[in-house]
Amino acid sequence: MTVFPNPLIEQRADPYIHLHQDGWYYFIASVPEYDRLELRRAQTLEQLADAKPVTIWRKPENGPMSHLIWAPELHFFNGQWVIYFATAHSPEIKEGLFQHRMFALTCNDADPLSGNWIERGRVITPLDTFSLDATSFAYQGKRYYLWAQKDPEVYGNSNLYLAELENAWTIKGQPVMLSKPELEWETRGFWVNEGPAAIRHGGRIFITYSASATDENYCMGLLWAKDGADILDASQWHKAQKPVFGTARHNRQFGPGHNSFTQTKEGDDVLVYHARNYTEIEGDPLYDPNRHTRIKTFTWDEQGMPVFGEPLGDNR
């Protein structure tokens, strides 16, 4: 298994890496200023570290997309590029929550770094509440949208929801709640399920997600369902009772999470995540810029479950 240089990219949280059919790796993440969307690409994962970032969108001065650009993801389906991200009309916190909603951009050009990006507006969900961390995946010929959102009827900050997509920026039908924070390790500091990512392997579909506050308590949980299941039926999903990835004090890796998945060119599965290498945070952890992007390979056990191991220490 490859041991990658870590941190791979400093001061980039909520990292997402897409290996495209053109053989390039594309990288997008939250920037510390939370004011723009940057893309970079490279022929290898390691080369992303020094690849030049290109700003493809910058927030307006006011309006619904004018503050705190969080957790962008780059997808390609139905012949077009799509970026999902969350943003707010104000930095104000109301009743303990930011004001984020989810938005989409699309690009029909071959090169997303130089192409024309079109604002598609807000991705509307039945609840008009704090929502963020959208991702998308294909399953049995359909395209799905997976995200985190506050439900006023459920205690906590956010739960995980799934819906089919009608097009890249429009959900279809009624969303289903797949998970809510209820276990002890999901409720440290804040009651949070967020940052979902989907991967298929060995006859199952898996969803990882992140839980608790964004300090050293941040960790990853796991949901899974059998291939062929009706994934919009919440009863088809199983939930791991313990975190599958978390703080490793002896490696000085704290609060790993908000992951995505990619692969090496050789086909090894790669976990993409952020973590800090210290715990001494002054003020709101969201404004501490040192959640660095890190990557590591992972394996699968004899039962077909992912084995993420532990976050490796800094080696550069």
VMD Tcl script that draws the C-alpha trace (Angstrom):
set ca {
  {0.00 0.00 0.00}
  {1.22 3.48 -0.86}
  {2.18 5.81 2.00}
  {1.34 9.32 0.90}
  {2.93 12.60 2.02}
  {0.80 14.08 4.79}
  {-0.56 16.60 5.16}
  {-1.16 16.55 1.42}
  {-2.54 20.10 1.23}
  {-2.41 22.48 4.18}
  {-5.37 24.62 5.28}
  {-7.92 22.87 3.11}
  {-10.86 21.37 5.01}
  {-13.75 19.18 3.78}
  {-11.59 17.82 0.94}
  {-13.01 16.19 -2.17}
  {-10.96 14.44 -4.88}
  {-12.48 13.28 -8.17}
  {-10.53 10.96 -10.49}
  {-11.97 11.81 -13.90}
  {-12.16 9.72 -17.05}
  {-9.47 11.96 -18.55}
  {-6.96 10.53 -16.06}
  {-6.63 13.70 -13.99}
  {-7.30 14.07 -10.28}
  {-9.45 17.14 -9.49}
  {-9.40 18.64 -5.99}
  {-11.80 21.02 -4.26}
  {-12.21 21.94 -0.58}
  {-13.19 24.69 1.84}
  {-10.66 27.53 1.94}
  {-9.94 29.30 5.28}
  {-11.52 32.56 4.07}
  {-14.75 30.72 3.09}
  {-15.11 33.19 0.20}
  {-14.51 31.28 -3.05}
  {-14.43 27.98 -4.91}
  {-11.03 26.77 -6.06}
  {-10.18 23.83 -8.31}
  {-6.82 22.25 -8.96}
  {-5.80 19.12 -10.86}
  {-2.83 16.81 -11.24}
  {-1.88 13.52 -12.85}
  {-1.12 11.93 -9.46}
  {-2.49 12.34 -5.98}
  {0.90 13.49 -4.70}
  {1.15 16.20 -7.36}
  {-2.07 17.83 -6.10}
  {0.02 19.31 -3.28}
  {1.82 21.66 -5.67}
  {-0.84 22.06 -8.34}
  {-1.92 25.64 -8.96}
  {-5.39 26.43 -7.60}
  {-7.76 28.23 -9.97}
  {-10.63 30.30 -8.56}
  {-13.68 29.38 -10.61}
  {-16.29 31.24 -8.52}
  {-16.21 33.96 -5.88}
  {-19.02 34.86 -3.50}
  {-21.06 38.01 -4.16}
  {-21.09 40.90 -1.70}
  {-24.64 40.20 -0.57}
  {-27.55 37.87 -1.12}
  {-28.17 34.20 -0.31}
  {-24.69 33.07 -1.42}
  {-22.64 35.82 0.17}
  {-21.17 34.28 3.35}
  {-19.26 31.22 4.56}
  {-18.77 29.01 1.50}
  {-18.50 25.50 2.93}
  {-17.71 21.97 1.78}
  {-17.79 22.11 -2.03}
  {-17.77 18.88 -4.02}
  {-17.06 18.37 -7.73}
  {-19.07 15.75 -9.61}
  {-19.44 14.74 -13.24}
  {-22.60 13.04 -14.52}
  {-24.99 13.28 -17.44}
  {-22.22 14.92 -19.44}
  {-21.76 17.94 -17.19}
  {-19.69 19.08 -14.26}
  {-21.53 19.92 -11.04}
  {-20.32 21.64 -7.87}
  {-22.41 21.37 -4.74}
  {-21.68 23.69 -1.81}
  {-23.35 25.34 1.15}
  {-23.44 29.06 1.87}
  {-25.38 31.57 3.94}
  {-26.94 35.00 3.48}
  {-25.40 36.11 6.77}
  {-22.72 34.96 9.24}
  {-25.32 35.25 12.00}
  {-25.98 32.30 14.28}
  {-29.64 31.81 15.23}
  {-30.73 29.33 17.88}
  {-27.26 27.80 17.81}
  {-27.14 27.27 14.04}
  {-25.61 28.99 11.04}
  {-27.91 30.06 8.21}
  {-26.58 27.77 5.47}
  {-28.54 26.40 2.55}
  {-27.32 24.25 -0.36}
  {-26.54 25.49 -3.87}
  {-25.28 24.12 -7.20}
  {-23.18 25.28 -10.13}
  {-22.89 23.45 -13.45}
  {-20.39 23.56 -16.31}
  {-20.92 22.03 -19.74}
  {-17.35 22.58 -20.94}
  {-14.76 19.80 -20.99}
  {-12.31 21.69 -18.76}
  {-13.85 22.74 -15.44}
  {-10.90 24.99 -14.59}
  {-11.39 27.24 -17.61}
  {-15.02 26.50 -18.47}
  {-18.10 28.62 -17.87}
  {-19.87 27.90 -14.59}
  {-23.60 28.59 -14.34}
  {-25.30 29.34 -11.02}
  {-28.26 26.98 -10.68}
  {-29.47 28.46 -7.43}
  {-30.56 26.73 -4.30}
  {-31.23 23.01 -4.08}
  {-34.70 23.08 -2.54}
  {-35.66 20.54 0.13}
  {-38.99 20.26 1.99}
  {-37.47 21.76 5.14}
  {-36.26 25.36 4.89}
  {-33.59 24.90 7.56}
  {-29.82 24.75 8.10}
  {-28.51 22.37 5.41}
  {-25.07 21.52 4.09}
  {-22.52 18.93 2.92}
  {-24.32 17.63 -0.16}
  {-22.87 14.81 -2.21}
  {-24.19 12.69 -5.07}
  {-23.85 9.11 -6.28}
  {-25.32 6.70 -8.82}
  {-27.14 3.54 -7.77}
  {-29.05 1.07 -9.95}
  {-29.41 3.48 -12.83}
  {-30.60 6.43 -10.77}
  {-28.81 9.48 -9.37}
  {-29.14 10.37 -5.69}
  {-28.50 13.43 -3.54}
  {-27.26 12.93 0.04}
  {-26.91 15.74 2.58}
  {-27.10 16.95 6.20}
  {-29.94 19.10 7.54}
  {-31.61 20.33 10.69}
  {-35.11 19.06 11.44}
  {-36.85 21.19 14.09}
  {-38.58 18.05 15.34}
  {-35.29 16.22 15.99}
  {-32.90 17.25 18.75}
  {-29.46 18.27 17.51}
  {-27.75 20.16 14.72}
  {-28.16 17.93 11.68}
  {-29.29 14.55 10.40}
  {-28.54 12.71 7.15}
  {-31.08 12.72 4.30}
  {-31.29 10.98 0.93}
  {-33.40 11.71 -2.14}
  {-33.40 10.86 -5.82}
  {-32.35 13.62 -8.23}
  {-34.53 14.84 -11.08}
  {-31.63 16.84 -12.45}
  {-28.35 17.98 -10.95}
  {-29.95 20.69 -8.82}
  {-33.50 19.39 -8.25}
  {-34.49 16.58 -5.92}
  {-37.36 14.23 -6.76}
  {-39.92 12.91 -4.31}
  {-39.81 12.92 -0.54}
  {-36.40 12.68 1.19}
  {-35.78 9.98 3.77}
  {-33.78 10.45 6.97}
  {-31.07 7.81 7.15}
  {-29.39 8.72 10.43}
  {-29.55 11.13 13.33}
  {-27.04 11.76 16.13}
  {-28.00 9.47 18.98}
  {-24.90 7.57 20.08}
  {-22.49 9.02 22.63}
  {-19.69 9.60 20.12}
  {-22.09 11.45 17.78}
  {-23.06 13.98 20.46}
  {-19.79 15.28 21.89}
  {-19.94 19.07 21.92}
  {-22.72 19.12 19.34}
  {-25.25 16.55 18.15}
  {-24.09 16.16 14.56}
  {-24.33 13.83 11.57}
  {-22.79 15.57 8.53}
  {-20.26 15.28 5.70}
  {-21.59 12.05 4.12}
  {-19.74 10.14 1.40}
  {-20.85 7.03 -0.51}
  {-18.84 4.06 -1.76}
  {-19.81 0.62 -3.09}
  {-17.90 -2.59 -2.49}
  {-18.53 -6.31 -2.30}
  {-22.29 -6.28 -2.70}
  {-22.94 -3.38 -0.34}
  {-23.32 0.38 -0.51}
  {-21.66 2.28 2.33}
  {-22.11 5.82 3.62}
  {-19.50 7.33 5.89}
  {-20.33 10.48 7.79}
  {-18.83 12.75 10.44}
  {-20.12 13.29 13.94}
  {-19.77 15.61 16.96}
  {-18.02 18.99 17.23}
  {-15.31 19.99 14.73}
  {-12.54 19.79 17.36}
  {-10.74 16.63 18.54}
  {-14.14 14.97 19.10}
  {-14.87 14.88 15.36}
  {-14.96 11.32 14.05}
  {-16.45 9.13 11.32}
  {-19.43 6.80 11.46}
  {-20.69 4.24 8.96}
  {-24.00 3.18 7.43}
  {-24.48 0.32 4.97}
  {-27.14 -1.45 2.94}
  {-27.10 -4.47 0.65}
  {-26.83 -3.95 -3.09}
  {-30.31 -4.24 -4.54}
  {-31.97 -2.74 -1.45}
  {-34.45 0.10 -1.71}
  {-32.08 2.72 -0.37}
  {-34.94 5.17 0.15}
  {-36.29 2.80 2.81}
  {-34.47 3.79 6.01}
  {-35.05 0.32 7.49}
  {-32.71 -1.15 4.86}
  {-29.74 0.67 6.37}
  {-27.51 -0.58 9.20}
  {-25.50 1.71 11.47}
  {-22.13 1.00 13.09}
  {-22.37 1.42 16.85}
  {-18.79 2.68 17.17}
  {-16.82 5.24 15.14}
  {-14.79 3.81 12.28}
  {-12.13 6.57 12.24}
  {-11.17 9.05 14.91}
  {-8.51 10.95 16.85}
  {-5.12 9.22 17.20}
  {-3.32 11.06 19.99}
  {-0.08 9.10 19.64}
  {0.11 10.23 16.00}
  {-0.97 13.77 16.92}
  {-3.96 13.58 14.60}
  {-7.08 15.19 16.02}
  {-10.65 15.29 14.75}
  {-10.29 13.47 11.42}
  {-13.36 13.56 9.25}
  {-15.45 15.10 6.50}
  {-14.09 12.51 4.15}
  {-14.45 11.59 0.52}
  {-13.17 8.62 -1.47}
  {-10.94 8.18 -4.48}
  {-8.61 5.54 -5.89}
  {-5.01 5.25 -6.94}
  {-4.39 4.65 -10.63}
  {-3.63 1.06 -9.59}
  {-7.10 0.66 -8.08}
  {-6.36 0.93 -4.36}
  {-9.09 2.68 -2.36}
  {-8.09 5.99 -0.80}
  {-9.67 7.84 2.13}
  {-9.54 11.64 1.76}
  {-10.13 13.60 4.98}
  {-9.04 16.55 7.08}
  {-7.52 16.63 10.56}
  {-5.51 18.95 12.80}
  {-2.22 18.09 14.46}
  {-3.00 19.94 17.70}
  {-5.90 20.44 20.09}
  {-5.24 23.96 21.37}
  {-7.88 25.92 19.47}
  {-8.77 29.48 20.39}
  {-12.39 30.47 19.78}
  {-14.66 28.73 17.27}
  {-12.89 25.70 15.73}
  {-14.41 26.64 12.35}
  {-12.18 29.71 12.23}
  {-9.02 27.80 13.05}
  {-7.52 27.39 9.56}
  {-5.38 24.31 10.17}
  {-7.64 21.47 9.21}
  {-5.28 20.03 6.62}
  {-6.17 17.68 3.78}
  {-4.77 14.19 4.31}
  {-5.07 10.92 2.39}
  {-4.44 7.26 3.16}
  {-5.15 3.94 1.52}
  {-7.55 1.55 3.22}
  {-8.59 -2.06 2.87}
  {-11.63 -4.32 3.35}
  {-11.99 -7.19 5.80}
  {-13.20 -10.74 5.12}
  {-16.79 -9.67 5.80}
  {-16.50 -6.94 3.15}
  {-16.42 -4.06 5.64}
  {-14.01 -1.12 5.26}
  {-10.92 -1.04 7.48}
  {-9.80 2.58 7.72}
  {-7.22 2.03 10.46}
  {-6.13 5.24 12.14}
  {-4.99 8.63 10.85}
  {-1.26 8.52 10.17}
  {1.11 11.07 11.65}
  {2.58 13.97 9.70}
  {5.51 12.90 7.54}
  {6.41 16.13 5.83}
}
mol new
graphics top color blue
foreach p $ca { graphics top sphere $p radius 0.5 }
foreach p [lrange $ca 0 end-1] q [lrange $ca 1 end] { graphics top cylinder $p $q radius 0.2 }
display resetview
